[in-house]
């Protein structure tokens, strides 16, 4: 007489043999990466137009791995020679640059003053020394 346990074991064993070649997706290694609609095999170089990275390649798991050359957070922030600078982002450069649309200048109580000039302020004046451009100017009263 066949037991229910014996029948169950035969059914499970048969099922296991039929599906032994099919691992669940989470246990299968990805053998390719897809970037911008292009498929790359694991180990292949993958082009990337990010100016902050280089050496991208397709790794196991279908991930594209790149070496980060510089992060925008790690970019130098030089003191521009003006207080009204504008930040310019160039898609071909990792770090932004700074431009002074009104030339070198300083901030004073009288507002923004061009470097090397004096402007009237409260019966006196405010001036921006050329060596202080980008910083604080000075004001004086008579």
C-alpha positions as CSV (number, residue, x, y, z in Angstrom):
1,X,0.0,0.0,0.0
2,X,1.4,3.4,-1.0
3,X,1.4,6.0,1.6
4,X,0.4,9.6,1.0
5,X,3.9,10.7,2.1
6,X,5.5,8.5,-0.6
7,X,3.3,9.9,-3.3
8,X,4.0,13.4,-2.2
9,X,7.8,12.8,-2.2
10,X,7.7,11.4,-5.8
11,X,5.6,14.4,-7.0
12,X,8.0,16.9,-5.4
13,X,11.1,15.1,-6.7
14,X,9.6,15.1,-10.2
15,X,8.8,18.8,-10.0
16,X,12.3,19.6,-8.7
17,X,13.9,17.7,-11.7
18,X,11.8,19.5,-14.2
19,X,12.6,23.0,-12.9
20,X,16.2,22.4,-11.7
21,X,17.6,24.5,-14.6
22,X,15.3,27.5,-13.8
23,X,16.5,29.5,-10.8
24,X,14.4,32.3,-9.6
25,X,15.3,35.6,-11.1
26,X,16.8,37.0,-7.9
27,X,19.4,34.2,-7.9
28,X,20.3,34.5,-11.6
29,X,23.4,36.6,-12.5
30,X,22.8,39.3,-15.0
31,X,25.0,38.8,-18.0
32,X,24.5,42.2,-19.6
33,X,23.8,45.8,-19.0
34,X,21.5,48.2,-20.8
35,X,22.4,51.9,-21.0
36,X,20.7,54.4,-23.3
37,X,19.0,51.5,-25.1
38,X,22.3,49.8,-25.9
39,X,23.1,46.3,-24.5
40,X,26.6,45.6,-23.3
41,X,28.0,42.2,-22.0
42,X,29.5,42.0,-18.5
43,X,33.1,43.3,-18.6
44,X,32.5,45.6,-21.6
45,X,33.4,49.2,-21.6
46,X,30.3,51.4,-21.5
47,X,30.5,55.0,-22.9
48,X,29.3,57.7,-20.6
49,X,29.1,61.5,-21.3
50,X,29.3,62.6,-17.6
51,X,32.4,64.8,-17.3
52,X,32.8,63.8,-13.7
53,X,33.3,60.1,-14.4
54,X,35.5,57.8,-16.5
55,X,36.2,54.1,-17.1
56,X,32.6,52.9,-17.1
57,X,32.1,49.2,-17.5
58,X,29.3,46.6,-17.3
59,X,29.5,44.6,-14.1
60,X,27.8,41.6,-12.7
61,X,24.2,42.1,-11.8
62,X,23.6,44.3,-14.8
63,X,25.0,47.5,-13.2
64,X,27.2,50.1,-15.0
65,X,30.1,51.0,-12.7
66,X,32.1,54.2,-13.3
67,X,35.1,55.8,-11.5
68,X,34.2,59.2,-10.1
69,X,36.9,61.7,-11.0
70,X,35.4,64.7,-9.2
71,X,32.1,65.4,-7.5
72,X,30.6,68.9,-7.9
73,X,30.8,69.1,-4.1
74,X,34.6,68.7,-4.4
75,X,35.0,71.5,-6.9
76,X,37.1,74.5,-5.8
77,X,35.1,77.6,-5.1
78,X,37.4,80.5,-5.8
79,X,36.3,83.9,-4.6
80,X,35.1,85.7,-7.7
81,X,36.3,89.3,-8.0
82,X,32.6,90.5,-7.7
83,X,29.7,90.1,-5.4
84,X,27.1,89.7,-8.2
85,X,28.7,86.7,-9.8
86,X,26.8,84.1,-11.8
87,X,27.4,80.4,-11.8
88,X,27.8,78.9,-15.2
89,X,27.4,75.1,-15.7
90,X,29.1,73.7,-18.8
91,X,27.9,70.1,-19.7
92,X,31.4,69.3,-20.8
93,X,33.0,70.3,-17.5
94,X,32.6,68.7,-14.1
95,X,32.9,71.9,-12.1
96,X,31.0,75.1,-12.7
97,X,32.7,78.4,-13.4
98,X,31.9,81.9,-12.2
99,X,31.5,85.0,-14.3
100,X,31.2,88.7,-13.2
101,X,28.6,90.2,-15.6
102,X,29.3,93.7,-14.3
103,X,33.0,93.4,-13.9
104,X,35.0,93.4,-10.6
105,X,33.0,95.1,-7.7
106,X,32.4,95.3,-4.0
107,X,29.4,95.4,-1.7
108,X,29.0,98.6,0.4
109,X,26.2,100.4,2.3
110,X,25.7,102.3,-0.9
111,X,25.1,99.0,-2.8
112,X,27.3,97.4,-5.4
113,X,30.3,99.6,-6.3
114,X,32.6,98.9,-9.3
115,X,36.2,98.3,-8.3
116,X,38.3,101.4,-8.1
117,X,35.3,103.7,-8.0
118,X,33.5,105.8,-5.4
119,X,29.8,106.4,-5.2
120,X,27.9,109.1,-3.2
121,X,26.3,107.9,0.1
122,X,24.8,109.9,3.0
123,X,26.8,113.1,2.2
124,X,29.9,111.0,2.0
125,X,30.8,108.1,-0.3
126,X,31.4,104.4,-0.6
127,X,34.4,103.1,-2.5
128,X,35.6,99.7,-3.7
129,X,39.4,99.4,-3.6
130,X,40.7,97.3,-6.5
131,X,42.4,94.9,-4.2
132,X,39.1,94.2,-2.3
133,X,37.0,93.4,-5.4
134,X,34.7,90.6,-4.6
135,X,34.5,91.5,-1.0
136,X,33.4,94.3,1.2
137,X,34.1,97.9,0.2
138,X,34.2,100.9,2.6
139,X,32.0,103.9,3.2
140,X,32.9,107.2,4.8
141,X,31.2,110.3,6.0
142,X,32.6,113.8,5.8
